[in-house]
């Protein structure tokens, strides 16, 4: 199964960041990462591979650079 994932930072507050993610032509899902403990909430309640990859890429970048990435993608 091929993956073509795109995600973009939607909003950021002092407590959390929210990303839109999905297929490049249909980024219709959102997830929120709590900055204090890196807990993740997926808006539609479906914690699937795309949600895990999106959260993982954002959190890895933050842990490495101290920055919440503005956008990212994965093709596999």
DASUL-V87078 format. One record per residue. N is the residue number from 0. RES is the residue in one letter. OMEGA is omega in radians with two decimals (NA if undefined). NEAR is the number of other C-alpha atoms within 12 Angstrom. D_FIRST is the distance of its C-alpha to the first C-alpha in Angstrom with 2 decimals. Layout:
BEGIN
N;RES;OMEGA;NEAR;D_FIRST
N;RES;OMEGA;NEAR;D_FIRST
END
This chain:
BEGIN
0;X;3.13;6;0.00
1;X;3.09;10;3.81
2;X;3.02;16;6.63
3;X;-3.00;22;10.00
4;X;3.04;30;12.56
5;X;3.06;32;16.30
6;X;-3.13;35;19.11
7;X;3.07;31;22.89
8;X;3.12;29;25.90
9;X;-3.11;23;27.59
10;X;3.10;20;30.62
11;X;3.03;20;32.33
12;X;3.10;15;35.36
13;X;-3.06;12;37.30
14;X;-3.00;15;35.40
15;X;3.01;23;31.78
16;X;3.12;32;29.11
17;X;3.13;36;26.83
18;X;2.92;39;23.60
19;X;-3.12;34;21.88
20;X;3.10;39;18.12
21;X;3.07;30;15.14
22;X;-3.10;23;13.73
23;X;-3.14;20;16.41
24;X;-3.08;12;17.93
25;X;3.11;14;17.98
26;X;-3.00;23;18.85
27;X;-3.13;21;20.26
28;X;3.13;31;19.84
29;X;2.96;32;22.22
30;X;-3.13;39;22.81
31;X;3.11;36;26.07
32;X;3.07;35;26.88
33;X;-3.08;23;30.38
34;X;-3.07;24;31.98
35;X;-3.04;13;34.33
36;X;3.14;13;31.98
37;X;3.06;22;28.40
38;X;-3.05;19;27.65
39;X;3.03;28;24.88
40;X;3.10;26;25.13
41;X;-3.01;27;22.37
42;X;-3.11;18;24.27
43;X;3.09;15;22.44
44;X;-3.10;13;22.48
45;X;3.13;15;18.73
46;X;-3.11;19;17.86
47;X;-3.08;17;14.08
48;X;-3.14;19;11.73
49;X;3.11;31;12.46
50;X;-3.13;34;16.11
51;X;3.12;26;16.30
52;X;3.14;28;14.92
53;X;-3.14;43;17.33
54;X;-3.12;41;20.21
55;X;3.13;28;19.71
56;X;-3.14;30;19.83
57;X;-3.11;38;22.85
58;X;3.11;32;24.66
59;X;3.12;18;24.19
60;X;3.14;18;25.68
61;X;3.14;19;28.46
62;X;-3.11;16;29.34
63;X;-3.01;13;29.45
64;X;-3.06;12;31.22
65;X;-3.09;12;32.64
66;X;3.01;18;31.01
67;X;-3.07;33;28.54
68;X;-3.12;28;26.17
69;X;3.12;24;26.56
70;X;3.12;25;23.03
71;X;-3.13;27;19.90
72;X;3.06;27;16.41
73;X;3.00;21;13.27
74;X;-3.13;15;10.93
75;X;NA;11;8.47
END
